[in-house]
Amino acid sequence: MHTKKNPYFAENVSRLNLQISFSGYAQTDSTWYQPPMPFPYSRLYYVTEGSGLLSSDTESVVLEPGYVYLAPSGSLCGFSCEKSVSKLFFHIRITMPNGCDLFSNSKTFARIPFPVSRIEALSDWYFSNDTVKHAMAKGVIWETVAAFAANQSLSVSRQVQYSQNIRNSIRYISENLHANLTVENVAENVFCSSKTLTNSFRQELGITVGQYIENLIMQEAQWKLLDTNLTVGQISRELGFCDQYYFSRRFRKLFNISPTDYRNCNAKL
């Protein structure tokens, strides 16, 4: 017997993680409004009726029935509605083996046809209390994510093979994420030199170790601001900042908005 294997498939698939932070079926009116701002998750809108608008600093896209829309985590996202729009929605985070979100480098909105009848079936599965139907709904969401990832207009990382140093470093950083974590700390714990690790990150991920840590910390800060009731001070301490004012300055520098304003102006649909 001859067996042919892909040595990276099992590890890659096992470390692809879909997290749904917020979801539901919404019928919104003219009060549905949010100016463009960054979010740590991507939004999927399966539209069944009405009309709305997604907007960023560079584009606007009309929401129409019979389509599913992606507002990727890498883009600014705003939305509005003149009359009403109805949609099944999911706020999702797709973590890749490199620890980053699948759509973190995508800057444009996208849509693909999705019949209203199929959205209604997905909605029925979503609102059921049947584990199998929930699994079926998750399968459709994964199918949708894959279809968008295959869209050539979106920038996504498709690399699946990383060196042992990178894989060990990603795992260590994820388990020890902290504002004071340095390239020297990481290198020491994965048993290689700082120079070797720095070069590996530049070659395989395109960024420095420091940038990678900073990106994960600020992404985690966004999640905590939107999905927990922790104060800004508590969040800054959990992430290892010396005080909340320094954390707030770092946050504002990256997102052009303070942590408090970011939390206050967030709308969850």
Salt bridges, closest charged atoms under 4 A:
GLU11 OE2 - ARG15 NH1 3.97
GLU11 OE2 - ARG167 NE 3.61
GLU64 OE1 - ARG111 NH1 2.76
GLU143 OE1 - ARG118 NH2 2.86
GLU214 OE1 - ARG250 NH2 2.33
GLU220 OE1 - ARG93 NH2 3.97
GLU220 OE2 - LYS224 NZ 3.90
ASP227 OD1 - LYS268 NZ 3.99
GLU238 OE1 - LYS224 NZ 2.95
